[in-house]
Amino acid sequence: MQKKKATELQRAWGDKPCPHPAFSREYDMGERTGNYCCTQCGASVSFREKAEIMAARAEQDA
């Protein structure tokens, strides 16, 4: 997802909580930033933050 698109999603989403159901790689000017974007709210997270969210979700589902 392009960083510009993620910013637009963030503005539209506002301050509502988001469960971050899915992530996509973040790109800026066609280059990967190394971060990931929530496909629902546009939040940008690092690889580590994404891994922590996914691990917490897996624990809840177990």
N, CA, C, O and CB atoms as a CASP TS submission, in Angstrom:
PFRMAT TS
TARGET T0000
AUTHOR 0000-0000-0000
METHOD Language model
MODEL 1
PARENT N/A
ATOM      1  N   MET     1       0.846  -1.167   0.000  1.00  0.00           N
ATOM      2  CA  MET     1       0.000   0.000   0.000  1.00  0.00           C
ATOM      3  C   MET     1       0.899   1.240   0.000  1.00  0.00           C
ATOM      4  O   MET     1       1.878   1.314   0.742  1.00  0.00           O
ATOM      5  CB  MET     1      -0.967  -0.007   1.223  1.00  0.00           C
ATOM      6  N   GLN     2       0.554   2.190  -0.829  1.00  0.00           N
ATOM      7  CA  GLN     2       1.313   3.430  -0.875  1.00  0.00           C
ATOM      8  C   GLN     2       1.050   4.250   0.391  1.00  0.00           C
ATOM      9  O   GLN     2      -0.068   4.265   0.906  1.00  0.00           O
ATOM     10  CB  GLN     2       0.950   4.244  -2.139  1.00  0.00           C
ATOM     11  N   LYS     3       2.077   4.922   0.881  1.00  0.00           N
ATOM     12  CA  LYS     3       1.976   5.720   2.095  1.00  0.00           C
ATOM     13  C   LYS     3       0.863   6.771   1.971  1.00  0.00           C
ATOM     14  O   LYS     3       0.164   7.056   2.943  1.00  0.00           O
ATOM     15  CB  LYS     3       3.323   6.400   2.397  1.00  0.00           C
ATOM     16  N   LYS     4       0.704   7.344   0.771  1.00  0.00           N
ATOM     17  CA  LYS     4      -0.339   8.346   0.544  1.00  0.00           C
ATOM     18  C   LYS     4      -1.723   7.740   0.777  1.00  0.00           C
ATOM     19  O   LYS     4      -2.577   8.372   1.398  1.00  0.00           O
ATOM     20  CB  LYS     4      -0.238   8.918  -0.887  1.00  0.00           C
ATOM     21  N   LYS     5      -1.950   6.531   0.288  1.00  0.00           N
ATOM     22  CA  LYS     5      -3.227   5.838   0.477  1.00  0.00           C
ATOM     23  C   LYS     5      -3.460   5.554   1.965  1.00  0.00           C
ATOM     24  O   LYS     5      -4.577   5.704   2.460  1.00  0.00           O
ATOM     25  CB  LYS     5      -3.258   4.516  -0.337  1.00  0.00           C
ATOM     26  N   ALA     6      -2.399   5.143   2.679  1.00  0.00           N
ATOM     27  CA  ALA     6      -2.509   4.868   4.114  1.00  0.00           C
ATOM     28  C   ALA     6      -2.890   6.137   4.873  1.00  0.00           C
ATOM     29  O   ALA     6      -3.702   6.083   5.797  1.00  0.00           O
ATOM     30  CB  ALA     6      -1.182   4.296   4.661  1.00  0.00           C
ATOM     31  N   THR     7      -2.319   7.262   4.497  1.00  0.00           N
ATOM     32  CA  THR     7      -2.633   8.539   5.143  1.00  0.00           C
ATOM     33  C   THR     7      -4.097   8.904   4.910  1.00  0.00           C
ATOM     34  O   THR     7      -4.767   9.399   5.816  1.00  0.00           O
ATOM     35  CB  THR     7      -1.709   9.660   4.613  1.00  0.00           C
ATOM     36  N   GLU     8      -4.587   8.662   3.708  1.00  0.00           N
ATOM     37  CA  GLU     8      -6.000   8.921   3.411  1.00  0.00           C
ATOM     38  C   GLU     8      -6.903   8.041   4.266  1.00  0.00           C
ATOM     39  O   GLU     8      -7.918   8.508   4.782  1.00  0.00           O
ATOM     40  CB  GLU     8      -6.292   8.684   1.917  1.00  0.00           C
ATOM     41  N   LEU     9      -6.538   6.764   4.419  1.00  0.00           N
ATOM     42  CA  LEU     9      -7.313   5.849   5.272  1.00  0.00           C
ATOM     43  C   LEU     9      -7.317   6.327   6.721  1.00  0.00           C
ATOM     44  O   LEU     9      -8.351   6.277   7.387  1.00  0.00           O
ATOM     45  CB  LEU     9      -6.741   4.418   5.190  1.00  0.00           C
ATOM     46  N   GLN    10      -6.162   6.790   7.215  1.00  0.00           N
ATOM     47  CA  GLN    10      -6.059   7.277   8.588  1.00  0.00           C
ATOM     48  C   GLN    10      -6.993   8.459   8.816  1.00  0.00           C
ATOM     49  O   GLN    10      -7.672   8.530   9.841  1.00  0.00           O
ATOM     50  CB  GLN    10      -4.615   7.676   8.909  1.00  0.00           C
ATOM     51  N   ARG    11      -7.027   9.383   7.868  1.00  0.00           N
ATOM     52  CA  ARG    11      -7.914  10.549   7.995  1.00  0.00           C
ATOM     53  C   ARG    11      -9.376  10.121   8.010  1.00  0.00           C
ATOM     54  O   ARG    11     -10.167  10.623   8.807  1.00  0.00           O
ATOM     55  CB  ARG    11      -7.669  11.544   6.846  1.00  0.00           C
ATOM     56  N   ALA    12      -9.729   9.200   7.133  1.00  0.00           N
ATOM     57  CA  ALA    12     -11.109   8.736   7.065  1.00  0.00           C
ATOM     58  C   ALA    12     -11.508   7.937   8.302  1.00  0.00           C
ATOM     59  O   ALA    12     -12.650   8.020   8.753  1.00  0.00           O
ATOM     60  CB  ALA    12     -11.310   7.894   5.822  1.00  0.00           C
ATOM     61  N   TRP    13     -10.576   7.165   8.849  1.00  0.00           N
ATOM     62  CA  TRP    13     -10.859   6.299  10.001  1.00  0.00           C
ATOM     63  C   TRP    13     -11.009   7.113  11.276  1.00  0.00           C
ATOM     64  O   TRP    13     -11.876   6.814  12.098  1.00  0.00           O
ATOM     65  CB  TRP    13      -9.749   5.257  10.176  1.00  0.00           C
ATOM     66  N   GLY    14     -10.188   8.129  11.456  1.00  0.00           N
ATOM     67  CA  GLY    14     -10.255   8.960  12.660  1.00  0.00           C
ATOM     68  C   GLY    14      -9.621   8.279  13.859  1.00  0.00           C
ATOM     69  O   GLY    14      -8.641   7.546  13.725  1.00  0.00           O
ATOM     70  N   ASP    15     -10.195   8.530  15.048  1.00  0.00           N
ATOM     71  CA  ASP    15      -9.632   8.025  16.310  1.00  0.00           C
ATOM     72  C   ASP    15     -10.285   6.740  16.799  1.00  0.00           C
ATOM     73  O   ASP    15     -10.037   6.308  17.925  1.00  0.00           O
ATOM     74  CB  ASP    15      -9.759   9.074  17.377  1.00  0.00           C
ATOM     75  N   LYS    16     -11.115   6.128  15.967  1.00  0.00           N
ATOM     76  CA  LYS    16     -11.803   4.899  16.391  1.00  0.00           C
ATOM     77  C   LYS    16     -10.783   3.777  16.602  1.00  0.00           C
ATOM     78  O   LYS    16      -9.770   3.725  15.904  1.00  0.00           O
ATOM     79  CB  LYS    16     -12.870   4.471  15.337  1.00  0.00           C
ATOM     80  N   PRO    17     -11.038   2.887  17.551  1.00  0.00           N
ATOM     81  CA  PRO    17     -10.147   1.733  17.716  1.00  0.00           C
ATOM     82  C   PRO    17     -10.240   0.798  16.513  1.00  0.00           C
ATOM     83  O   PRO    17     -11.284   0.699  15.868  1.00  0.00           O
ATOM     84  CB  PRO    17     -10.488   0.966  19.007  1.00  0.00           C
ATOM     85  N   CYS    18      -9.153   0.128  16.228  1.00  0.00           N
ATOM     86  CA  CYS    18      -9.114  -0.788  15.089  1.00  0.00           C
ATOM     87  C   CYS    18      -8.434  -2.092  15.512  1.00  0.00           C
ATOM     88  O   CYS    18      -7.387  -2.057  16.158  1.00  0.00           O
ATOM     89  CB  CYS    18      -8.367  -0.141  13.881  1.00  0.00           C
ATOM     90  N   PRO    19      -9.011  -3.232  15.160  1.00  0.00           N
ATOM     91  CA  PRO    19      -8.384  -4.511  15.501  1.00  0.00           C
ATOM     92  C   PRO    19      -7.252  -4.892  14.541  1.00  0.00           C
ATOM     93  O   PRO    19      -6.622  -5.934  14.722  1.00  0.00           O
ATOM     94  CB  PRO    19      -9.430  -5.608  15.509  1.00  0.00           C
ATOM     95  N   HIS    20      -6.986  -4.069  13.530  1.00  0.00           N
ATOM     96  CA  HIS    20      -5.944  -4.327  12.528  1.00  0.00           C
ATOM     97  C   HIS    20      -6.081  -5.753  11.968  1.00  0.00           C
ATOM     98  O   HIS    20      -5.225  -6.604  12.211  1.00  0.00           O
ATOM     99  CB  HIS    20      -4.529  -4.123  13.148  1.00  0.00           C
ATOM    100  N   PRO    21      -7.162  -6.003  11.219  1.00  0.00           N
ATOM    101  CA  PRO    21      -7.422  -7.357  10.716  1.00  0.00           C
ATOM    102  C   PRO    21      -6.418  -7.859   9.684  1.00  0.00           C
ATOM    103  O   PRO    21      -6.208  -9.067   9.571  1.00  0.00           O
ATOM    104  CB  PRO    21      -8.781  -7.405  10.119  1.00  0.00           C
ATOM    105  N   ALA    22      -5.794  -6.960   8.933  1.00  0.00           N
ATOM    106  CA  ALA    22      -4.833  -7.377   7.903  1.00  0.00           C
ATOM    107  C   ALA    22      -3.831  -6.255   7.657  1.00  0.00           C
ATOM    108  O   ALA    22      -4.123  -5.078   7.869  1.00  0.00           O
ATOM    109  CB  ALA    22      -5.563  -7.758   6.579  1.00  0.00           C
ATOM    110  N   PHE    23      -2.648  -6.648   7.208  1.00  0.00           N
ATOM    111  CA  PHE    23      -1.581  -5.687   6.939  1.00  0.00           C
ATOM    112  C   PHE    23      -1.062  -5.862   5.520  1.00  0.00           C
ATOM    113  O   PHE    23      -1.127  -6.951   4.949  1.00  0.00           O
ATOM    114  CB  PHE    23      -0.435  -5.847   7.952  1.00  0.00           C
ATOM    115  N   SER    24      -0.552  -4.786   4.968  1.00  0.00           N
ATOM    116  CA  SER    24       0.155  -4.854   3.694  1.00  0.00           C
ATOM    117  C   SER    24       1.462  -4.081   3.839  1.00  0.00           C
ATOM    118  O   SER    24       1.601  -3.228   4.716  1.00  0.00           O
ATOM    119  CB  SER    24      -0.717  -4.281   2.523  1.00  0.00           C
ATOM    120  N   ARG    25       2.408  -4.389   2.973  1.00  0.00           N
ATOM    121  CA  ARG    25       3.689  -3.682   3.019  1.00  0.00           C
ATOM    122  C   ARG    25       3.476  -2.223   2.640  1.00  0.00           C
ATOM    123  O   ARG    25       2.659  -1.896   1.780  1.00  0.00           O
ATOM    124  CB  ARG    25       4.727  -4.347   2.075  1.00  0.00           C
ATOM    125  N   GLU    26       4.230  -1.361   3.301  1.00  0.00           N
ATOM    126  CA  GLU    26       4.120   0.072   3.037  1.00  0.00           C
ATOM    127  C   GLU    26       5.173   0.500   2.020  1.00  0.00           C
ATOM    128  O   GLU    26       6.342   0.128   2.123  1.00  0.00           O
ATOM    129  CB  GLU    26       4.272   0.881   4.343  1.00  0.00           C
ATOM    130  N   TYR    27       4.741   1.285   1.042  1.00  0.00           N
ATOM    131  CA  TYR    27       5.635   1.804   0.010  1.00  0.00           C
ATOM    132  C   TYR    27       5.541   3.321  -0.005  1.00  0.00           C
ATOM    133  O   TYR    27       4.474   3.886   0.232  1.00  0.00           O
ATOM    134  CB  TYR    27       5.285   1.215  -1.387  1.00  0.00           C
ATOM    135  N   ASP    28       6.660   3.977  -0.282  1.00  0.00           N
ATOM    136  CA  ASP    28       6.684   5.425  -0.443  1.00  0.00           C
ATOM    137  C   ASP    28       7.496   5.734  -1.688  1.00  0.00           C
ATOM    138  O   ASP    28       8.680   5.407  -1.766  1.00  0.00           O
ATOM    139  CB  ASP    28       7.280   6.139   0.819  1.00  0.00           C
ATOM    140  N   MET    29       6.852   6.367  -2.662  1.00  0.00           N
ATOM    141  CA  MET    29       7.501   6.686  -3.933  1.00  0.00           C
ATOM    142  C   MET    29       8.018   5.425  -4.622  1.00  0.00           C
ATOM    143  O   MET    29       9.069   5.450  -5.263  1.00  0.00           O
ATOM    144  CB  MET    29       8.652   7.672  -3.710  1.00  0.00           C
ATOM    145  N   GLY    30       7.272   4.315  -4.487  1.00  0.00           N
ATOM    146  CA  GLY    30       7.617   3.066  -5.146  1.00  0.00           C
ATOM    147  C   GLY    30       8.646   2.221  -4.421  1.00  0.00           C
ATOM    148  O   GLY    30       8.982   1.131  -4.884  1.00  0.00           O
ATOM    149  N   GLU    31       9.151   2.696  -3.302  1.00  0.00           N
ATOM    150  CA  GLU    31      10.156   1.958  -2.528  1.00  0.00           C
ATOM    151  C   GLU    31       9.549   1.457  -1.224  1.00  0.00           C
ATOM    152  O   GLU    31       8.763   2.160  -0.590  1.00  0.00           O
ATOM    153  CB  GLU    31      11.389   2.848  -2.240  1.00  0.00           C
ATOM    154  N   ARG    32       9.915   0.240  -0.825  1.00  0.00           N
ATOM    155  CA  ARG    32       9.444  -0.287   0.463  1.00  0.00           C
ATOM    156  C   ARG    32      10.043   0.511   1.604  1.00  0.00           C
ATOM    157  O   ARG    32      11.225   0.852   1.583  1.00  0.00           O
ATOM    158  CB  ARG    32       9.801  -1.780   0.612  1.00  0.00           C
ATOM    159  N   THR    33       9.216   0.808   2.608  1.00  0.00           N
ATOM    160  CA  THR    33       9.698   1.554   3.774  1.00  0.00           C
ATOM    161  C   THR    33      10.197   0.621   4.874  1.00  0.00           C
ATOM    162  O   THR    33      10.922   1.048   5.773  1.00  0.00           O
ATOM    163  CB  THR    33       8.590   2.453   4.321  1.00  0.00           C
ATOM    164  N   GLY    34       9.808  -0.656   4.803  1.00  0.00           N
ATOM    165  CA  GLY    34      10.139  -1.599   5.867  1.00  0.00           C
ATOM    166  C   GLY    34       9.022  -1.722   6.883  1.00  0.00           C
ATOM    167  O   GLY    34       9.064  -2.593   7.752  1.00  0.00           O
ATOM    168  N   ASN    35       8.017  -0.853   6.784  1.00  0.00           N
ATOM    169  CA  ASN    35       6.869  -0.904   7.680  1.00  0.00           C
ATOM    170  C   ASN    35       5.692  -1.577   6.994  1.00  0.00           C
ATOM    171  O   ASN    35       5.739  -1.907   5.809  1.00  0.00           O
ATOM    172  CB  ASN    35       6.482   0.504   8.144  1.00  0.00           C
ATOM    173  N   TYR    36       4.635  -1.771   7.775  1.00  0.00           N
ATOM    174  CA  TYR    36       3.399  -2.364   7.275  1.00  0.00           C
ATOM    175  C   TYR    36       2.248  -1.423   7.594  1.00  0.00           C
ATOM    176  O   TYR    36       2.314  -0.666   8.563  1.00  0.00           O
ATOM    177  CB  TYR    36       3.154  -3.776   7.894  1.00  0.00           C
ATOM    178  N   CYS    37       1.199  -1.464   6.787  1.00  0.00           N
ATOM    179  CA  CYS    37       0.013  -0.634   6.995  1.00  0.00           C
ATOM    180  C   CYS    37      -1.184  -1.526   7.245  1.00  0.00           C
ATOM    181  O   CYS    37      -1.352  -2.561   6.599  1.00  0.00           O
ATOM    182  CB  CYS    37      -0.243   0.293   5.783  1.00  0.00           C
ATOM    183  N   CYS    38      -2.017  -1.112   8.191  1.00  0.00           N
ATOM    184  CA  CYS    38      -3.289  -1.789   8.400  1.00  0.00           C
ATOM    185  C   CYS    38      -4.167  -1.462   7.199  1.00  0.00           C
ATOM    186  O   CYS    38      -4.299  -0.297   6.824  1.00  0.00           O
ATOM    187  CB  CYS    38      -3.971  -1.354   9.756  1.00  0.00           C
ATOM    188  N   THR    39      -4.764  -2.477   6.597  1.00  0.00           N
ATOM    189  CA  THR    39      -5.586  -2.252   5.413  1.00  0.00           C
ATOM    190  C   THR    39      -6.945  -1.650   5.751  1.00  0.00           C
ATOM    191  O   THR    39      -7.669  -1.210   4.859  1.00  0.00           O
ATOM    192  CB  THR    39      -5.778  -3.550   4.666  1.00  0.00           C
ATOM    193  N   GLN    40      -7.291  -1.629   7.032  1.00  0.00           N
ATOM    194  CA  GLN    40      -8.583  -1.077   7.439  1.00  0.00           C
ATOM    195  C   GLN    40      -8.476   0.382   7.868  1.00  0.00           C
ATOM    196  O   GLN    40      -9.260   1.217   7.417  1.00  0.00           O
ATOM    197  CB  GLN    40      -9.168  -1.900   8.571  1.00  0.00           C
ATOM    198  N   CYS    41      -7.504   0.702   8.746  1.00  0.00           N
ATOM    199  CA  CYS    41      -7.417   2.063   9.292  1.00  0.00           C
ATOM    200  C   CYS    41      -6.211   2.849   8.784  1.00  0.00           C
ATOM    201  O   CYS    41      -6.128   4.056   9.012  1.00  0.00           O
ATOM    202  CB  CYS    41      -7.366   2.001  10.792  1.00  0.00           C
ATOM    203  N   GLY    42      -5.273   2.186   8.098  1.00  0.00           N
ATOM    204  CA  GLY    42      -4.116   2.878   7.545  1.00  0.00           C
ATOM    205  C   GLY    42      -2.960   3.083   8.499  1.00  0.00           C
ATOM    206  O   GLY    42      -1.969   3.714   8.134  1.00  0.00           O
ATOM    207  N   ALA    43      -3.061   2.562   9.725  1.00  0.00           N
ATOM    208  CA  ALA    43      -1.979   2.736  10.697  1.00  0.00           C
ATOM    209  C   ALA    43      -0.694   2.092  10.192  1.00  0.00           C
ATOM    210  O   ALA    43      -0.709   0.992   9.639  1.00  0.00           O
ATOM    211  CB  ALA    43      -2.374   2.135  12.059  1.00  0.00           C
ATOM    212  N   SER    44       0.411   2.791  10.388  1.00  0.00           N
ATOM    213  CA  SER    44       1.715   2.278   9.992  1.00  0.00           C
ATOM    214  C   SER    44       2.391   1.647  11.206  1.00  0.00           C
ATOM    215  O   SER    44       2.502   2.275  12.259  1.00  0.00           O
ATOM    216  CB  SER    44       2.598   3.406   9.387  1.00  0.00           C
ATOM    217  N   VAL    45       2.841   0.401  11.053  1.00  0.00           N
ATOM    218  CA  VAL    45       3.499  -0.303  12.152  1.00  0.00           C
ATOM    219  C   VAL    45       4.790  -0.935  11.643  1.00  0.00           C
ATOM    220  O   VAL    45       4.923  -1.250  10.461  1.00  0.00           O
ATOM    221  CB  VAL    45       2.561  -1.383  12.764  1.00  0.00           C
ATOM    222  N   SER    46       5.727  -1.111  12.552  1.00  0.00           N
ATOM    223  CA  SER    46       6.987  -1.764  12.197  1.00  0.00           C
ATOM    224  C   SER    46       6.768  -3.272  12.095  1.00  0.00           C
ATOM    225  O   SER    46       5.719  -3.782  12.490  1.00  0.00           O
ATOM    226  CB  SER    46       8.094  -1.440  13.240  1.00  0.00           C
ATOM    227  N   PHE    47       7.755  -3.974  11.567  1.00  0.00           N
ATOM    228  CA  PHE    47       7.678  -5.434  11.474  1.00  0.00           C
ATOM    229  C   PHE    47       7.473  -6.030  12.862  1.00  0.00           C
ATOM    230  O   PHE    47       6.681  -6.957  13.035  1.00  0.00           O
ATOM    231  CB  PHE    47       8.957  -6.014  10.818  1.00  0.00           C
ATOM    232  N   ARG    48       8.189  -5.498  13.851  1.00  0.00           N
ATOM    233  CA  ARG    48       8.087  -6.017  15.216  1.00  0.00           C
ATOM    234  C   ARG    48       6.689  -5.791  15.788  1.00  0.00           C
ATOM    235  O   ARG    48       6.113  -6.693  16.397  1.00  0.00           O
ATOM    236  CB  ARG    48       9.137  -5.356  16.117  1.00  0.00           C
ATOM    237  N   GLU    49       6.138  -4.575  15.592  1.00  0.00           N
ATOM    238  CA  GLU    49       4.795  -4.297  16.085  1.00  0.00           C
ATOM    239  C   GLU    49       3.764  -5.212  15.420  1.00  0.00           C
ATOM    240  O   GLU    49       2.844  -5.700  16.076  1.00  0.00           O
ATOM    241  CB  GLU    49       4.434  -2.827  15.841  1.00  0.00           C
ATOM    242  N   LYS    50       3.924  -5.438  14.122  1.00  0.00           N
ATOM    243  CA  LYS    50       3.022  -6.344  13.401  1.00  0.00           C
ATOM    244  C   LYS    50       3.106  -7.744  13.983  1.00  0.00           C
ATOM    245  O   LYS    50       2.081  -8.390  14.201  1.00  0.00           O
ATOM    246  CB  LYS    50       3.360  -6.372  11.897  1.00  0.00           C
ATOM    247  N   ALA    51       4.330  -8.220  14.238  1.00  0.00           N
ATOM    248  CA  ALA    51       4.525  -9.554  14.803  1.00  0.00           C
ATOM    249  C   ALA    51       3.873  -9.669  16.184  1.00  0.00           C
ATOM    250  O   ALA    51       3.270 -10.693  16.504  1.00  0.00           O
ATOM    251  CB  ALA    51       6.022  -9.878  14.896  1.00  0.00           C
ATOM    252  N   GLU    52       3.997  -8.616  17.000  1.00  0.00           N
ATOM    253  CA  GLU    52       3.385  -8.632  18.330  1.00  0.00           C
ATOM    254  C   GLU    52       1.862  -8.673  18.244  1.00  0.00           C
ATOM    255  O   GLU    52       1.218  -9.390  19.009  1.00  0.00           O
ATOM    256  CB  GLU    52       3.828  -7.409  19.132  1.00  0.00           C
ATOM    257  N   ILE    53       1.283  -7.908  17.318  1.00  0.00           N
ATOM    258  CA  ILE    53      -0.173  -7.903  17.138  1.00  0.00           C
ATOM    259  C   ILE    53      -0.647  -9.284  16.694  1.00  0.00           C
ATOM    260  O   ILE    53      -1.641  -9.799  17.204  1.00  0.00           O
ATOM    261  CB  ILE    53      -0.599  -6.828  16.103  1.00  0.00           C
ATOM    262  N   MET    54       0.069  -9.878  15.743  1.00  0.00           N
ATOM    263  CA  MET    54      -0.312 -11.196  15.238  1.00  0.00           C
ATOM    264  C   MET    54      -0.165 -12.267  16.329  1.00  0.00           C
ATOM    265  O   MET    54      -0.995 -13.171  16.425  1.00  0.00           O
ATOM    266  CB  MET    54       0.545 -11.565  14.011  1.00  0.00           C
ATOM    267  N   ALA    55       0.884 -12.168  17.144  1.00  0.00           N
ATOM    268  CA  ALA    55       1.087 -13.137  18.222  1.00  0.00           C
ATOM    269  C   ALA    55      -0.009 -13.018  19.275  1.00  0.00           C
ATOM    270  O   ALA    55      -0.512 -14.028  19.767  1.00  0.00           O
ATOM    271  CB  ALA    55       2.464 -12.940  18.870  1.00  0.00           C
ATOM    272  N   ALA    56      -0.376 -11.797  19.619  1.00  0.00           N
ATOM    273  CA  ALA    56      -1.439 -11.595  20.600  1.00  0.00           C
ATOM    274  C   ALA    56      -2.760 -12.140  20.075  1.00  0.00           C
ATOM    275  O   ALA    56      -3.544 -12.717  20.829  1.00  0.00           O
ATOM    276  CB  ALA    56      -1.579 -10.106  20.948  1.00  0.00           C
ATOM    277  N   ARG    57      -3.005 -11.958  18.783  1.00  0.00           N
ATOM    278  CA  ARG    57      -4.234 -12.469  18.168  1.00  0.00           C
ATOM    279  C   ARG    57      -4.243 -14.003  18.199  1.00  0.00           C
ATOM    280  O   ARG    57      -5.277 -14.619  18.461  1.00  0.00           O
ATOM    281  CB  ARG    57      -4.369 -11.955  16.705  1.00  0.00           C
ATOM    282  N   ALA    58      -3.100 -14.601  17.933  1.00  0.00           N
ATOM    283  CA  ALA    58      -2.995 -16.065  17.936  1.00  0.00           C
ATOM    284  C   ALA    58      -3.245 -16.620  19.341  1.00  0.00           C
ATOM    285  O   ALA    58      -3.883 -17.661  19.497  1.00  0.00           O
ATOM    286  CB  ALA    58      -1.601 -16.510  17.425  1.00  0.00           C
ATOM    287  N   GLU    59      -2.740 -15.921  20.361  1.00  0.00           N
ATOM    288  CA  GLU    59      -2.959 -16.359  21.750  1.00  0.00           C
ATOM    289  C   GLU    59      -4.444 -16.301  22.116  1.00  0.00           C
ATOM    290  O   GLU    59      -4.958 -17.183  22.803  1.00  0.00           O
ATOM    291  CB  GLU    59      -2.141 -15.484  22.728  1.00  0.00           C
ATOM    292  N   GLN    60      -5.125 -15.252  21.649  1.00  0.00           N
ATOM    293  CA  GLN    60      -6.552 -15.103  21.944  1.00  0.00           C
ATOM    294  C   GLN    60      -7.372 -16.193  21.258  1.00  0.00           C
ATOM    295  O   GLN    60      -8.364 -16.676  21.804  1.00  0.00           O
ATOM    296  CB  GLN    60      -7.048 -13.717  21.504  1.00  0.00           C
ATOM    297  N   ASP    61      -6.943 -16.571  20.055  1.00  0.00           N
ATOM    298  CA  ASP    61      -7.681 -17.579  19.297  1.00  0.00           C
ATOM    299  C   ASP    61      -7.430 -18.993  19.803  1.00  0.00           C
ATOM    300  O   ASP    61      -8.212 -19.902  19.524  1.00  0.00           O
ATOM    301  CB  ASP    61      -7.314 -17.493  17.836  1.00  0.00           C
ATOM    302  N   ALA    62      -6.345 -19.181  20.543  1.00  0.00           N
ATOM    303  CA  ALA    62      -5.985 -20.533  21.006  1.00  0.00           C
ATOM    304  C   ALA    62      -6.834 -20.994  22.158  1.00  0.00           C
ATOM    305  O   ALA    62      -6.652 -22.105  22.654  1.00  0.00           O
ATOM    306  CB  ALA    62      -4.538 -20.582  21.411  1.00  0.00           C
TER
END
